[in-house]
Amino acid sequence: MNLLDVQNLSVGLRNATATAPIVEGLTLSLNRGHSLGIVGESGSGKSTAALSIMGLLRQNRQIETTGDISFQGRNLLEMSNRDLRSVQGSKIAMIFQDPASSLNPVMRVGDQIAECIRTHSRLSAKEIDQQVIDALRRVGMPDPPVTMRRYPHQLSGGQRQRILIAMAIALRPQLIIADEPTTALDLTIQAQILRLLKELTAEMGMSLLLITHDFGVVSEMTESLIVLYAGRIVESGETRTVLGRPAHPYTRALLKAHPSLDEKVADLEPIPGSPPSIRQRPSGCAFRLRCTQAKEICSTVQPELAMVDSDTHRAACHVVNSDGRRDRL
């Protein structure tokens, strides 16, 4: 049994007359100790999917969620609020992209980590303090007994991100969801945080669901990869396969727009246009208005995920044949 199974997850934003789709028909699975990346442009539905899996959208009455999110065989969408709270933080933990807004500015960082531990355990104050120190030591914070008494504004951006990671791993959860964990950091600190996250998940046997827009990050951090566009999966498979033999025009366009240190590229190729709004999704393939290889069928029929060149490599594209070759246009 997989640790996490998401089947046909759809998330929409309600208004008085209709529901606008944010995520449509998302299906994924993640085994224990494995890593999965979800990549796509801003507005593709990555963070919404992550928040839904974490159960952080269920209190929002404007959000409509359907499908199944099974964790250890239990459907999170059917859990009571009390049961879900027992899972959040202790079995599934999330690392948010902006530590400045995720940390309480008027609480010491040690108290914020301790609050998470206290919620899910009956340890004494002394035992909780020791767990806080252990968590800070694991993420490489200097002098943990001193650091735990500091406020967020007294720490650097990289240190604040390490505090969020310490909060996430404090109770040794089975699944870590990291939503753009290095977006606000410079490249040197990004590399340090990613290396730390990779080492911790391997050392503690945790599964990782990584949300990002950066192919360089997923190539380093994940074993499997999902590419989202306009809330739908357009390509999925092993990370090395998707990046090495991209099938969908959107995946190829993203890679051409991404700088590479391995290849000499004179100019990056930006993708023309912008992703469609959730209230103005085009018929057929949502990417067709930006695709240079769109056919007539692309405007009327939504392509389904189909095998490309292996059982695990799939793409949703009318232009891609079942053997992975492209039609001549």
Secondary structure, DSSP 8 states (H G I E B T S, - for coil): --SEEEEEEEEEEE-SS-EEEEEEEEEEEE-TT-EEEEE--TTSSHHHHHHHHHT-STT-TTEEEEEEEEETTEEGGGS-HHHHHHHBTTTEEEE-S-HHHHS-TTS-HHHHHHHHHHHT----HHHHHHHHHHHHHHTT-SSHHHHTTS-GGGS-HHHHHHHHHHHHHTT--SEEEEESTTTTS-HHHHHHHHHHHHHHHHHHT-EEEEEES-HHHHHHH-SEEEEEETTEEEEEEEHHHHHHS--SHHHHHHHHTS--SSS--SS----SS----TTS--SS-TTGGG-TT--GGGGT-----EESSSSS-EE--TTB-TTS-B---
